[in-house]
């Protein structure tokens, strides 16, 4: 893809949320989300000092309900009455549909035309209207402000401050349950989850090491760090499709640069192995993006990462793919 394409929304860079904003989000979404536990990774050969934060236990099966919930519950009655819309690789659209149903309003989302049928059915179950487009067209719609024509109230899925604050509640919970945590592994697509979690933890314990996790085939954040700023990459289909974008926006880049200590890239086979392990040993159904954090943590020596938490971000997996992975050697 050409590096001349737009790399974000007009306006200033997004600032990391304050701990006060994250604590306010936690109060706002209490009763809407599940306070997920920290579970030690099942391992029969000794303690790996890896803990799982299973956001698969949320009402929609992913962390997205935290940020979308904080945003949606902040809208005025007049704004919410217009309906809710977004652009999404799947889980944000599902969260928007979930919150729209709770508020009694319609919802709509642009999604990649490659969206697997399992995610499509899960989103449409909430009555959300889906419009499938290419990943390039999805990005152009977002960056060239096609969303301004939306009759509904539009959620920026990457840079909305209220969404980032909502995701930051994961960091609060990790610190409460494991104050001595040394490192946290977080999958990154647009960066809202990563920046929220990292902002909370870096405020509460600055020494915590934040590992950003991406697929080897779509490493937009690693490419941006190498180039010193946002660049478009050639986007490829990947099992980590829920956390995979062709660019990190210039609005999000400075914040991610400040908060991330290291990027860990994972292969398709490493993610598949992690998905299978989580399903069979830990009894957690995960999608590729959800298992990527564990795949990354298993690559980093214990001596480097210390006590680690893996944010298991979501479980919207194609049933046929999961069955194939579970049955494989």
Protein Blocks (a to p, Z undefined) as FASTA:
>chain_A
ZZkbccbdeddddddddfklmmmmmmmmgojaccddddddddfkbcehiacddfklpmno
paklmmmmmmmmmpcfklmmnopcdddehlmmmmmmmmmmmnopacdddddfklcfklmm
mmmmnopacddddfklmmmmmmnommmmpmbdcddfklgmklmmmmmmmmmmmmmmmmmb
fbdcdddfklmmmmmmmmmmmmmmmmbccdddddfklcfklmmmmnopacdddddddfkl
mmccfbdcfklmmmmmmmpmbdcdddfklmmmmmmmmmmmnopacdfklmmmmmmmmmpc
fklnmpaddddfbfcdcfklmmmmmmpZZ
